Amino acid sequence: MAASKHSTARTVVSLIVLAIAMGFITWLVYLQGTTGIAVHFYYLPIIWAGFAFGDYGALITWILAALACGAWMPAEPAVGSGGQPVQQELLDVLLRTLIFFVVAMFASRLSFALKRRMTEAQTLYQVAHSITSSLRIEQVVQLITDHAMRVMDAKACNIRLLDEENGELELVATAGLNDEYWEKGPVVLEGNVTDQRVLRGHAEQIYDVLADPGFQYPEAAREAGLTSALIVPLETKEETLGLIRVYSKSPHKFSQREINLLTTFAHQASVAIENAELYEDIRQNYYETVRTLTRAIEAKDIETYSHSERVADLVEKIAQQVGMSDEQRELLQFGSILHDVGKIGLEDTDTATDSKPDQSAQVFYRMHPLIGQSILQPVTFLASILSVITHHHERWDGSGFPEGLEGDDIPYEARIVAIADAYDRLIHPHDPVVNHSLSPREALQEIVAGAGTKFDPKLVAAFRRATGQSQSEDQDSSQ
């Protein structure tokens, strides 16, 4: 609202200044005549109007300037008290009017081109910034398709990646049109000469997609009102990843500038995809390293083997149920896998549980969250999930460890892991004193019974939904 008011005020001020300038210049011309230098000052408001208000502003100012120094304006003012002003020749009036028109159109066209280039530059900067700030391929390619469609004033845009196994171009991002069109069916390379040429590194344009023999869905294109298309490859130094395609709003022959612009978007998409794939490889390698570490820890006790992986699977279900983002769920996966990493600092006899009669063993066992925190603290990548390692044994009523936190003071992610950890321990008991396991339904009943005392009651409800067991089913099984 404030920006709109500021823009309106600026427009009003510009119009007032423009009117004053036109009036002042007209007065000067009247004093000097059209043969004087003052008549050339009209170029200034004409150019200004073209830049500030575009074609309409330039045309209106041109008309005003042409009328202001039209046939009524003397070519030379009267000299002396009895002299007569010299009238203009009609040819001079017409020639000046034509020059004013040319200046007006040149100014408005130049303004339009500069604004368009500025918009393109700003858009490309935003896309480049998004590439550096996000490694989520879905987010970046969607941003690129949205901006490419807007900047190129296109009807629709999409990015497809090549699946070499089945020879199809897989749709990964769209802008414009409806889902019905984009879900029309697979785009295969066999018989598709145009896309094959694009994947060999050539930019291709189709003036009429309905007449192109390689276009696979002409009826869908006709219903969607598609006409011309421009297709550019997504290339890296080593390979072609896929293509980006834009559809114009009307039959259109794309200029070299438009081809270059879409090629720039394609290059940025390629960089984003390449970076995302590299990040995914690194993340996956790191994740596998973490899994290997936890397996090595859990291998010290056969009862705990694969415990962390099962907890991670349960945590993922809860996280999806409560609507966590992809980034939050990914970090929580690391926290789940590593929640017992502190046990690496304990003796074999201390790693199972905290319910042993040996008090010294309990003391050592209760230290493992803090040991885990000290192990992972130098890893900046995992800073946001250290609370999971430190507080997954806290309890809702404050009876947990190591700090005795209660209620909402317990970090949210740690509360999720606490439920999954306890549930898995009930099904796969780690305590030699407890030599029997519970069924999944019995374990869920125990978790539900601990809602409000051991566990966050809202998260327990989410856990019940995530496991697919309703409260009525729990009651039936207990009867």
N, C-alpha and C positions, 0 to 999 in steps of 0.2 A: 504493500500500500504506500509506504513512504517513498519507495523508488519510483512508483507511478506518479505520485505528486511532484517529485523532483523533476521527472522527465517532462511533465506538463508545464511546469513553471519555466523550465529551460526553453521549451518550444515557444511559449508566449513571449519571453524576453527576446528570443531570436527574431520573432515576427515584428516586434516593436522596433528593434534596432534596424531591421531590414527596411521598414517603412520610413523611418527617419533618414536613413542613408539615401533611399530613392528620392525623397523629397528634397534633401540638401543638394544632391547631384543635379536634379532638375532645375533648381534655382540657379546653380552655377552655370549650367548650359544656357539658361535663358539670358544670363548676363553676358556670356561670351559668344553665344551662337554655336551652331553645330560644327563650325569649322575650327573651334577652339579645342584645347586639350581636355577640357572638362567632360566632353561627351564620352571619352574613353573610360572615365571612372565608372560607367554603367557596367563594365565587365566585372567589377568587384562584387556587387550584390548578385549579379547573375551567377557567377561562379560559386559564391557562398550559398545561394539557394540550391544550386545543383548538388553541392556536397551535403548540405544540412537536410534537405527535404526531397532529394531525388528528382525523378522526371517531372512530377507535377509542380514541385517548387520552382524548378528551372524554367518550365514552360510559362507559368504564371508571371514570373519575374521578367522573362523575355517579352511577353505581351505588354506588361506595364512599361518596360523600358522603351519598346517600340512606339507605344502611344505617347509617352512623355516627350520624346524628341521626334515626333511625327511631322507631318507637313505644316502644322501650325507653328512649330518652333522655327524661328528665323535662322538662316544660315549665318548671318552676321547682324549684330544689333544695330539700331539706328545710331548715326553719328551726328552729334549736335542737336539743337532744339528743333530744327526744321527737317532733319534727315529722315529717311524711311529705311526700315529694316530690309535686308536682302533675304528674299524667300529661298527655300531649298528647291533643288531640282528633284523631280519625282524619282529619277534614277538613284540619286544619293540616298533618298529615304528607303527605297527598296533594298539597295545594297547594304545599308547599315542594319536594316531589319534582318536580312539574311545572315549577316555576320553575327549579330546577337543570338540568332537561333542556333548557329553552329557552335558558338561558345557555350550556350546553355546545354545543348545535347552532349557536347564533349565533357563538360563538367559533371553532368549527371551520370554519364556512362563511366567516366573515370572513378567517380565516387562509388558507384556500384561495384566496379571491379576491385577497388581497394578494400571495400567492406567484405566482399566475398573472399578475397585472399586473406584478410585478417581473420574471418570466421574459420577458414580452412586451417590457418596456422594455429589458432586457439584450439580447434578440435584435435589436430594432430598432437599438440602439446598435452592435452588432457588424456588422449589415448596413450601417449608415451609415458606419462606420469602413472597411469593405471597399470601399465605393464611392469613398471619398476616397483609399484607399491602392492601389487597383488600377484600371487602365483597360482590363483585359481583360474584354470583355463576357461571354465564356463563363464565366469564373470567378465573376463577380458574380451573374449571373442564376441560376447553379446554386446558389450559396450562398443566394439568396433563396428558391428553391423548396424547398430542404432545410429551412430555418428555418420557412417558412410552413406546411409540412406538419406539422412537429413542434409548433409553438406552437398551431396550430389543431386538433391531435389528429386530423388527416385521414388518409385511406387513401392518397391520392396527390395530387400537385400537378404542374402543368406550366405553362410559359410559351410562348405562340405569338406570333410576329410576323406582321403582315399583309404579304403579297406582293401589291401592287396590280396587278402585271402579269398574273398568272394567277388572281387572286381566291382564293388559298389562304392558310391560316394555317400558317406554317412553324414546326415544333417546334424550340425552341432550348434548352430545359432541362426535365428531368423529375426527379421524386422519387417513390419508391414504385412498386409493380407491376414487371413485368418488361419487357424490351425487346420481347417478342413483342406485347404490347398496344400499346406506343407506336409500333411500326412497322406497325400495322394498315393504314395507308393515309393519303392526304392528307385534310385537313379543309378542305372548300371552303365558300365563303359562300353559293353559290347554293342557295336553299331552306332555308338554316339561319337561321330567323327569330331564334332566341335569340342567336346570336353576332352577327348583324347589329345587334340592339338594343344589345348590349354595346359594339360598336364605335361606336355613336352616343352613347356616354357613360353608359349605364345599367348599374348592377349588377343581375345576374339570378341567381335561384336556381331550381333544378329539384329538386322533391321526389323524383321518380322518373324517372331518365334513360331507363328502358326504355319509359316511357309518353310521352316527349316526342317529338312528330313530327319535330322538327328534328335529333334526335340521329342521327348518321350510322352508327354502328356498334353497334346494340343487342345483337347476338349477342356481340360481343367484350366489351361491358360486362357482360352476364350472366355470361359465363365468368370475368371478373375480379372479380365480386361487387360491382360499383358500384351505388350507389343514388342518393343526393342529391348535387347539385353546386352550387357557388357560383362565379360567373364575374364578374370585375371588369375594366374596361378599363385598359390602360396608356396614359396620356394625358400629353402635354406641352402647353405653351401653344398650340402651333400645330397639332398633329395627334394622332390616335390611332395608336399604334404597334402595338398588338396586345391581348392579354388574358392574364390569369392565372386558372387554374381549379383549384379544389380539390374533391376527392371525399370525402364523409364515410364513416365506417366502417359506418354503419347509417342507415336513413331518418331524416332530420333536417331541421328547419326552422331555418335560420340566423338568429341574433339580430342586432339592429342593431349590437351590439358586435363580433360576428364579421365583419360586413360592413365596419365601419369599420377593423377590424384588417387584413383582406385588402386594403382600399383603400390603407392605409398601405404595405403591402408592394408593391402595384402602383405607387404613387408613387415608391418608392425604386428599383424596377426601371426605371421610365421615366427617372429622373434618371441612373441608371447607363448605360442605353443611349444617352441623349442625350450624356452626357459621353464615352462611348467613341467615338461617331460623330464628335464634334468633335475628339477626340484623333486619330482615324484620318485625318480631313481634314488636320489640321495636319501629322501625320507624313508623309502622302502628298505634301503640298506641299513639305515639307522635303526629302523623298527626291527629288522631281523637280528641285528646285533643285540638289541635290548632283549628280544625274545630268547636268544641264546644265553644271555647272561642270567635271566630269570630261571631258565631251565636248569642251568648249572647250579643255581642256588637251591632250587626245589629238588634236584636229584639227590641231595644229601638225605632226603627223607622221601621214601617212595610214596607215602601217603599224601604228600603235598604236590607231587609231580603234576604239572599242567594246571595247577590251581589258578595261577595268575591269568592264563589264557581264558579259562572258563569265566573268571571274574570280568575280564575285558569284554567278553561276549555279552554277559548280562548287563554290564554298564552301558554298552552300546544300545541295547534295547530300551533301557530306562531313559537315556539321553534323547533318543528319538521320540519317546513318548512325551517328554516334557518340552520338546521343540527346540533343542539346542541346535546351533548352527553347525555347518560342516567343520569350521575351524575349531570350535569348542569341542566337538566330538572327537576330532583327530587328536587334540592335545590330551583329552581325557583318556583316550586309548593308551597313550604313553603312560599316563599316571596310573592307570589300572594295571598295566603290565608290570610297572616298577613299584607298585605299592608296598611290596615286601622286600625290596632290594636291601634294606637295612639288615636283614637276617644274614647277609654275607659276613657281618662282623660278629656273629654269635657262634658259639660252639654247637656241634651237631645236636647235643642233648637239649639245647635251649630253643630250637627253632620251631617246635610244633605248635604250642599253644600257651595261653596264660592261665590255664586251669589246673596246672600241676600242683601237687602238695608241696613241692620243693620251693620255698620262698625265694631262695637265691636265684633259681631258674626263672621265677616270675619276674624278678627285678631285671634280669638280663633281657628277658623277652620284651618287657615294656620299654626297653631302650631302643628297640629296632626302628621305630619311626624316626627317632632323632638321629640314629646312625645313618638311615637312608637319606635324611635331609642333608646331613653333612657330606655324604658321598656325591649327591647330585647338585648341590648348591653352586659349584663352579660352572655347571652347564647352563649357560644363559638361555638356550633354546627351551629348557624345561622349567624356567623360573616360575611361570604361571601355574604349574601343576605341583609345585613343592608342597602346597597345602594338602594335597591328596596323600602324599607320602607321610606327612607329619601327623595328620589328624584323622586318618581313616579308622582309628580305634576310639575316637571320641563318641560319647553317647548323648542322646537328646536330653536326658535328665541330669547330665553332668557327671555321671559315674565312670566315664571312660578315661583314657590316658592318651598322650602324656601330660596334657595341661588341664584336663577336667573341664573343657568347654561345654556349654550347654545351649540348646535351642539354636536360634539363628546366628549365634556367635560361631558356630561350627561352619567352616567353609562349605558352600553348596555342593561343590564337586566331591568333597570328602564324605558328605552325607550319602551321596549316591553310591560311592564305592563301599561304604560301610554296610549298606544293605546287601549288595551283591556278594561281598566278602563273607558276610555271615550266612547267607543263603547257601553258598557253595560249601562252606564248612559243615553245615548241617547235613548236606547230601553226601559229602566226602569228608567225614570227620578226620581231623589230624591228631586227635588226642587219643593216646593209647588207653586212657581211662574210659573213654566213651568208645566202645568197640562196635557200635552198630550205627548204621546210617538211616536217615529218614528218606521217605519218598519225596518227590518234588511237591506233592500236595501237602504232605505233613510239614515239610520245610517252610512252605508258604504260610501255613497256619501259624508257625512259630514266629515268622517275621511279622505277620499281621498282629499277633499278640503283643509284640514289642513296640508297636506304633505308639508314639507319645511318651514312651519311657526310654527305649533304646534308640529308636529310629524316628526320623522326621515323618509324621503321619501323612503328609501330602505326597511325599516321595514313595511311601509304602503303597498308597493308592495307585500311584503311577506304575509301580513295580507289579502290582496285581494285574493291571491292565496290560502291561508289557508281556507278562507270562501267559495271558489269555485265560485266566481263571477268575471268574466273578465271585463276589462275596457270597452269593446264594449257593454256588457250588462248594465253597469252603464249608458252609454250614451243613450242607447235605452230607458231606464226607465225614463230618464229626458226629453225626447222629448214629 
